[in-house]
């Protein structure tokens, strides 16, 4: 069996070179480098720079919130053009490793929270498992008619009343995701009486309503934050976000929840592992 691990970031060779130091004007300190650009390498120069900067984050040399050197400084240090440096920085911004602030520069993003796609867990469980404090702000909790898409996912008639819970999810006080959970089961209107700012939805369903959640189907899609999402997640409009759509099932292949979520792309990543079946000779 061959185990494969899928990540959003590309995998590349690490280029080692002599250690040297150069002054960094913005930081007022010497910037220590252990890598360089190989001009005869088949890898494009911008890609080599991306991996050098990525390694600095992995090694802890650049930490969350640190201001990185400017395009000009990177160009002078590695003997590349500002356009090449800009391309490397822009791609890492798009991947969520860096973020830009107008008039201030480019900074290292906070470490991303990883959600494994091989286990069915709720947000509260994910955050607690990483030693952080989960938080929730309930944006709305209502009964409303199911639209056609939701009705199809929940295997009910369009227009049937369902419970809809929209929440802003936080970790250590920082907004990470906007979640809309739409649920259908006999007596789901009783969920209006629950306090989901303080309690986990999944644990409440299992402990109080006797609903065992056993499996889910989930779709992921890259997108850009609109005005409302940007405001709630405290990010710039058009920042990268991850959209998910998940149908969660109880016993006997019964769909209970259809959830749509928007995750802050710079703070969240999804992980899964896949095994290749042994080939028949």
C-alpha positions as a Markdown table, in Angstrom:
| # | Residue | x | y | z |
|---|---|---|---|---|
| 1 | Unk | 0.0 | 0.0 | 0.0 |
| 2 | Unk | 1.3 | 3.5 | -0.9 |
| 3 | Unk | 0.2 | 6.3 | 1.4 |
| 4 | Unk | -0.3 | 9.7 | -0.3 |
| 5 | Unk | -0.7 | 13.0 | 1.6 |
| 6 | Unk | -2.5 | 15.8 | -0.2 |
| 7 | Unk | -1.7 | 19.4 | 0.7 |
| 8 | Unk | -2.6 | 22.7 | -1.0 |
| 9 | Unk | 1.1 | 23.7 | -1.2 |
| 10 | Unk | 3.4 | 22.3 | -3.9 |
| 11 | Unk | 6.2 | 20.0 | -2.9 |
| 12 | Unk | 9.7 | 20.9 | -4.1 |
| 13 | Unk | 13.4 | 20.3 | -3.6 |
| 14 | Unk | 15.1 | 22.4 | -0.9 |
| 15 | Unk | 18.1 | 24.3 | -2.2 |
| 16 | Unk | 21.0 | 24.5 | 0.2 |
| 17 | Unk | 23.9 | 27.0 | 0.0 |
| 18 | Unk | 26.5 | 28.9 | 1.9 |
| 19 | Unk | 25.4 | 31.0 | 5.0 |
| 20 | Unk | 25.8 | 34.7 | 4.7 |
| 21 | Unk | 24.3 | 37.9 | 6.1 |
| 22 | Unk | 23.1 | 41.2 | 4.6 |
| 23 | Unk | 21.6 | 44.2 | 6.3 |
| 24 | Unk | 17.8 | 44.7 | 6.1 |
| 25 | Unk | 16.9 | 48.4 | 6.1 |
| 26 | Unk | 13.3 | 48.1 | 7.3 |
| 27 | Unk | 14.2 | 45.8 | 10.2 |
| 28 | Unk | 17.4 | 47.4 | 11.2 |
| 29 | Unk | 19.0 | 44.0 | 11.7 |
| 30 | Unk | 21.1 | 41.7 | 9.7 |
| 31 | Unk | 19.0 | 39.1 | 7.8 |
| 32 | Unk | 20.6 | 35.7 | 7.9 |
| 33 | Unk | 20.2 | 33.5 | 4.8 |
| 34 | Unk | 20.9 | 29.8 | 4.4 |
| 35 | Unk | 19.6 | 29.4 | 0.9 |
| 36 | Unk | 20.2 | 30.9 | -2.6 |
| 37 | Unk | 18.8 | 30.8 | -6.1 |
| 38 | Unk | 20.4 | 28.3 | -8.5 |
| 39 | Unk | 20.3 | 30.0 | -12.0 |
| 40 | Unk | 20.9 | 26.7 | -13.8 |
| 41 | Unk | 18.2 | 24.9 | -12.0 |
| 42 | Unk | 15.2 | 23.6 | -14.0 |
| 43 | Unk | 12.9 | 25.2 | -11.4 |
| 44 | Unk | 11.9 | 28.8 | -12.2 |
| 45 | Unk | 13.5 | 31.4 | -10.0 |
| 46 | Unk | 10.3 | 32.6 | -8.5 |
| 47 | Unk | 9.5 | 29.0 | -7.5 |
| 48 | Unk | 12.9 | 28.6 | -5.8 |
| 49 | Unk | 12.3 | 31.8 | -3.9 |
| 50 | Unk | 8.8 | 30.6 | -2.8 |
| 51 | Unk | 10.4 | 27.5 | -1.4 |
| 52 | Unk | 13.1 | 29.4 | 0.4 |
| 53 | Unk | 10.5 | 31.7 | 2.0 |
| 54 | Unk | 8.3 | 28.7 | 2.8 |
| 55 | Unk | 11.3 | 27.0 | 4.6 |
| 56 | Unk | 11.9 | 30.1 | 6.7 |
| 57 | Unk | 8.4 | 29.8 | 8.0 |
| 58 | Unk | 8.7 | 26.1 | 8.6 |
| 59 | Unk | 12.0 | 26.6 | 10.5 |
| 60 | Unk | 10.5 | 29.3 | 12.6 |
| 61 | Unk | 12.9 | 32.0 | 11.3 |
| 62 | Unk | 9.9 | 33.9 | 10.1 |
| 63 | Unk | 7.0 | 33.9 | 12.6 |
| 64 | Unk | 3.3 | 34.9 | 12.5 |
| 65 | Unk | 3.0 | 38.6 | 12.2 |
| 66 | Unk | 6.6 | 39.2 | 11.0 |
| 67 | Unk | 7.1 | 41.8 | 8.3 |
| 68 | Unk | 9.0 | 40.1 | 5.4 |
| 69 | Unk | 11.7 | 41.9 | 3.3 |
| 70 | Unk | 10.4 | 44.0 | 0.4 |
| 71 | Unk | 10.5 | 43.0 | -3.2 |
| 72 | Unk | 13.6 | 45.2 | -3.7 |
| 73 | Unk | 15.4 | 43.7 | -0.7 |
| 74 | Unk | 14.6 | 40.2 | -1.9 |
| 75 | Unk | 15.8 | 41.1 | -5.4 |
| 76 | Unk | 19.1 | 42.5 | -4.1 |
| 77 | Unk | 19.7 | 39.5 | -1.7 |
| 78 | Unk | 19.0 | 36.8 | -4.3 |
| 79 | Unk | 20.1 | 38.5 | -7.5 |
| 80 | Unk | 16.7 | 38.4 | -9.1 |
| 81 | Unk | 14.3 | 41.0 | -10.5 |
| 82 | Unk | 11.6 | 42.7 | -8.4 |
| 83 | Unk | 9.1 | 41.2 | -10.8 |
| 84 | Unk | 10.3 | 37.7 | -9.9 |
| 85 | Unk | 10.2 | 38.5 | -6.2 |
| 86 | Unk | 6.7 | 40.0 | -6.6 |
| 87 | Unk | 5.5 | 36.8 | -8.3 |
| 88 | Unk | 6.8 | 34.6 | -5.5 |
| 89 | Unk | 5.3 | 36.8 | -2.8 |
| 90 | Unk | 1.9 | 37.1 | -4.6 |
| 91 | Unk | 1.6 | 33.3 | -4.9 |
| 92 | Unk | 2.3 | 32.8 | -1.2 |
| 93 | Unk | -0.3 | 35.5 | -0.5 |
| 94 | Unk | -2.8 | 33.6 | -2.6 |
| 95 | Unk | -1.9 | 30.4 | -0.7 |
| 96 | Unk | -2.5 | 32.2 | 2.6 |
| 97 | Unk | 1.1 | 32.0 | 4.0 |
| 98 | Unk | 1.4 | 35.8 | 3.7 |
| 99 | Unk | -1.0 | 38.8 | 3.8 |
| 100 | Unk | -0.6 | 42.3 | 2.7 |
| 101 | Unk | -1.5 | 45.6 | 4.5 |
| 102 | Unk | -1.8 | 48.7 | 2.4 |
| 103 | Unk | 1.1 | 51.1 | 3.0 |
| 104 | Unk | 2.8 | 48.7 | 5.5 |
| 105 | Unk | 4.1 | 45.7 | 3.6 |
| 106 | Unk | 3.7 | 41.9 | 3.6 |
| 107 | Unk | 3.4 | 39.9 | 6.7 |
| 108 | Unk | 3.6 | 36.2 | 7.7 |
| 109 | Unk | 0.1 | 34.8 | 8.3 |
| 110 | Unk | -1.0 | 33.1 | 11.5 |
| 111 | Unk | -0.4 | 29.3 | 11.6 |
| 112 | Unk | -3.4 | 27.6 | 9.9 |
| 113 | Unk | -5.7 | 25.4 | 11.7 |
| 114 | Unk | -5.9 | 22.0 | 10.0 |
| 115 | Unk | -9.1 | 20.0 | 9.7 |
| 116 | Unk | -8.7 | 16.3 | 8.8 |
| 117 | Unk | -11.1 | 15.1 | 6.2 |
| 118 | Unk | -10.9 | 11.5 | 7.3 |
| 119 | Unk | -12.8 | 12.0 | 10.5 |
| 120 | Unk | -16.3 | 13.4 | 11.0 |
| 121 | Unk | -15.8 | 16.1 | 13.7 |
| 122 | Unk | -17.4 | 19.4 | 14.5 |
| 123 | Unk | -15.7 | 22.8 | 14.7 |
| 124 | Unk | -15.6 | 22.7 | 18.5 |
| 125 | Unk | -13.9 | 19.4 | 18.6 |
| 126 | Unk | -11.3 | 20.4 | 16.0 |
| 127 | Unk | -10.3 | 23.6 | 17.9 |
| 128 | Unk | -10.2 | 21.9 | 21.3 |
| 129 | Unk | -8.0 | 19.1 | 19.8 |
| 130 | Unk | -5.5 | 21.8 | 18.9 |
| 131 | Unk | -5.3 | 23.3 | 22.4 |
| 132 | Unk | -7.2 | 26.4 | 21.4 |
| 133 | Unk | -10.4 | 27.9 | 22.9 |
| 134 | Unk | -13.4 | 27.6 | 20.5 |
| 135 | Unk | -15.9 | 30.4 | 20.4 |
| 136 | Unk | -19.2 | 31.0 | 18.7 |
| 137 | Unk | -21.4 | 33.9 | 17.9 |
| 138 | Unk | -24.9 | 33.0 | 16.8 |
| 139 | Unk | -25.9 | 35.2 | 13.8 |
| 140 | Unk | -29.4 | 33.7 | 13.4 |
| 141 | Unk | -31.5 | 30.7 | 14.4 |
| 142 | Unk | -34.8 | 30.3 | 12.6 |
| 143 | Unk | -37.2 | 27.9 | 11.0 |
| 144 | Unk | -37.7 | 28.6 | 7.3 |
| 145 | Unk | -38.7 | 26.8 | 4.1 |
| 146 | Unk | -36.0 | 24.7 | 2.4 |
| 147 | Unk | -34.9 | 25.9 | -1.0 |
| 148 | Unk | -34.6 | 23.4 | -3.9 |
| 149 | Unk | -30.9 | 22.7 | -3.4 |
| 150 | Unk | -31.2 | 22.1 | 0.3 |
| 151 | Unk | -34.3 | 20.0 | -0.1 |
| 152 | Unk | -32.5 | 17.8 | -2.6 |
| 153 | Unk | -29.6 | 17.3 | -0.1 |
| 154 | Unk | -31.9 | 16.6 | 2.8 |
| 155 | Unk | -34.2 | 14.4 | 0.6 |
| 156 | Unk | -37.3 | 16.4 | 1.5 |
| 157 | Unk | -39.8 | 18.5 | -0.4 |
| 158 | Unk | -38.9 | 22.1 | -1.3 |
| 159 | Unk | -40.7 | 24.5 | 1.0 |
| 160 | Unk | -40.7 | 22.1 | 4.0 |
| 161 | Unk | -39.8 | 24.0 | 7.2 |
| 162 | Unk | -36.3 | 23.3 | 8.5 |
| 163 | Unk | -34.1 | 24.6 | 11.2 |
| 164 | Unk | -31.4 | 27.0 | 10.1 |
| 165 | Unk | -28.5 | 28.1 | 12.3 |
| 166 | Unk | -25.9 | 30.6 | 11.1 |
| 167 | Unk | -22.8 | 31.1 | 13.3 |
| 168 | Unk | -19.5 | 32.9 | 13.3 |
| 169 | Unk | -16.8 | 30.5 | 14.6 |
| 170 | Unk | -13.8 | 31.7 | 16.5 |
| 171 | Unk | -10.5 | 30.3 | 17.9 |
| 172 | Unk | -8.9 | 32.2 | 20.7 |
| 173 | Unk | -11.2 | 35.1 | 19.9 |
| 174 | Unk | -10.2 | 35.3 | 16.2 |
| 175 | Unk | -12.9 | 34.7 | 13.5 |
| 176 | Unk | -12.2 | 31.7 | 11.4 |
| 177 | Unk | -15.4 | 30.6 | 9.7 |
| 178 | Unk | -19.0 | 31.4 | 8.9 |
| 179 | Unk | -21.2 | 28.3 | 9.1 |
| 180 | Unk | -24.8 | 27.8 | 8.0 |
| 181 | Unk | -26.3 | 24.6 | 9.3 |
| 182 | Unk | -29.7 | 23.5 | 7.9 |
| 183 | Unk | -31.2 | 20.6 | 9.7 |
| 184 | Unk | -34.3 | 18.3 | 9.2 |
| 185 | Unk | -35.6 | 15.7 | 11.6 |
| 186 | Unk | -38.8 | 15.1 | 13.5 |
| 187 | Unk | -38.9 | 17.7 | 16.2 |
| 188 | Unk | -36.1 | 19.9 | 14.8 |
| 189 | Unk | -38.0 | 23.0 | 15.8 |
| 190 | Unk | -37.0 | 22.3 | 19.4 |
| 191 | Unk | -33.5 | 23.4 | 18.5 |
| 192 | Unk | -34.8 | 27.0 | 18.7 |
| 193 | Unk | -34.6 | 26.6 | 22.4 |
| 194 | Unk | -30.9 | 25.6 | 22.5 |
| 195 | Unk | -28.0 | 27.9 | 23.2 |
| 196 | Unk | -25.5 | 27.1 | 20.4 |
| 197 | Unk | -23.3 | 30.0 | 21.4 |
| 198 | Unk | -22.3 | 27.9 | 24.4 |
| 199 | Unk | -22.9 | 24.3 | 23.2 |
| 200 | Unk | -21.7 | 22.1 | 20.3 |
| 201 | Unk | -24.5 | 21.4 | 17.8 |
| 202 | Unk | -23.2 | 17.8 | 17.1 |
| 203 | Unk | -22.8 | 16.9 | 20.8 |
| 204 | Unk | -26.3 | 18.3 | 21.5 |
| 205 | Unk | -27.8 | 16.2 | 18.7 |
| 206 | Unk | -26.1 | 13.1 | 20.0 |
| 207 | Unk | -26.6 | 13.6 | 23.7 |
| 208 | Unk | -30.0 | 15.2 | 23.9 |
| 209 | Unk | -31.8 | 14.2 | 20.7 |
| 210 | Unk | -30.4 | 10.7 | 20.3 |
| 211 | Unk | -29.2 | 11.4 | 16.8 |
| 212 | Unk | -25.9 | 9.6 | 16.0 |
| 213 | Unk | -24.0 | 11.2 | 13.2 |
| 214 | Unk | -22.1 | 8.5 | 11.3 |
| 215 | Unk | -20.8 | 9.9 | 8.0 |
| 216 | Unk | -20.7 | 12.9 | 5.7 |
| 217 | Unk | -20.0 | 14.0 | 2.1 |
| 218 | Unk | -18.1 | 17.2 | 1.7 |
| 219 | Unk | -17.2 | 19.4 | -1.2 |
| 220 | Unk | -14.5 | 22.1 | -1.2 |
| 221 | Unk | -14.2 | 25.1 | -3.4 |
| 222 | Unk | -11.8 | 28.1 | -3.5 |
| 223 | Unk | -13.4 | 31.5 | -3.7 |
| 224 | Unk | -13.0 | 35.2 | -2.8 |
| 225 | Unk | -14.6 | 36.9 | 0.2 |
| 226 | Unk | -17.5 | 39.2 | -0.6 |
| 227 | Unk | -18.3 | 42.3 | 1.5 |
| 228 | Unk | -20.4 | 40.5 | 4.1 |
| 229 | Unk | -17.9 | 37.6 | 4.5 |
| 230 | Unk | -14.9 | 40.0 | 4.7 |
| 231 | Unk | -16.7 | 42.1 | 7.4 |
| 232 | Unk | -17.5 | 39.0 | 9.6 |
| 233 | Unk | -14.1 | 37.3 | 9.1 |
| 234 | Unk | -12.2 | 40.6 | 9.6 |
| 235 | Unk | -10.3 | 40.2 | 6.3 |
| 236 | Unk | -10.0 | 42.3 | 3.1 |
| 237 | Unk | -12.7 | 42.1 | 0.4 |
| 238 | Unk | -11.6 | 39.5 | -2.3 |
| 239 | Unk | -9.3 | 37.7 | 0.2 |
| 240 | Unk | -9.0 | 33.9 | -0.5 |
| 241 | Unk | -11.6 | 31.8 | 1.3 |
| 242 | Unk | -12.5 | 28.1 | 1.3 |
| 243 | Unk | -16.1 | 27.2 | 0.7 |
| 244 | Unk | -17.4 | 23.8 | 1.9 |
| 245 | Unk | -20.7 | 22.1 | 1.5 |
| 246 | Unk | -21.4 | 19.1 | 3.7 |
| 247 | Unk | -24.2 | 16.7 | 3.9 |
| 248 | Unk | -24.2 | 14.8 | 7.3 |
| 249 | Unk | -26.0 | 11.5 | 7.7 |
| 250 | Unk | -27.4 | 9.6 | 10.7 |
| 251 | Unk | -28.0 | 5.9 | 11.0 |
| 252 | Unk | -29.7 | 4.2 | 8.0 |
| 253 | Unk | -28.3 | 6.6 | 5.5 |
| 254 | Unk | -30.6 | 9.4 | 6.6 |
| 255 | Unk | -29.4 | 13.0 | 5.8 |
| 256 | Unk | -29.8 | 15.2 | 8.9 |
| 257 | Unk | -27.8 | 18.3 | 8.0 |
| 258 | Unk | -26.8 | 20.3 | 5.0 |
| 259 | Unk | -24.1 | 22.8 | 6.0 |
| 260 | Unk | -22.4 | 25.6 | 4.0 |
| 261 | Unk | -19.3 | 27.2 | 5.4 |
| 262 | Unk | -16.9 | 29.9 | 4.5 |
| 263 | Unk | -13.4 | 29.5 | 6.0 |
| 264 | Unk | -10.7 | 32.2 | 6.2 |
| 265 | Unk | -8.2 | 31.0 | 3.7 |
| 266 | Unk | -5.2 | 32.4 | 5.5 |
| 267 | Unk | -6.0 | 30.6 | 8.8 |
| 268 | Unk | -7.5 | 27.3 | 7.8 |
| 269 | Unk | -6.3 | 24.3 | 5.7 |
| 270 | Unk | -7.8 | 20.9 | 5.1 |
| 271 | Unk | -5.9 | 17.6 | 5.3 |
| 272 | Unk | -6.6 | 14.1 | 4.1 |
| 273 | Unk | -4.6 | 11.0 | 3.3 |
| 274 | Unk | -5.3 | 8.5 | 0.6 |
| 275 | Unk | -4.1 | 5.0 | 0.0 |
| 276 | Unk | -3.7 | 3.5 | -3.4 |
| 277 | Unk | -5.2 | 0.1 | -3.8 |
| 278 | Unk | -2.7 | -2.7 | -4.6 |
| 279 | Unk | -2.6 | -3.2 | -8.4 |
| 280 | Unk | -3.5 | -6.6 | -9.7 |
| 281 | Unk | -0.8 | -8.3 | -11.7 |
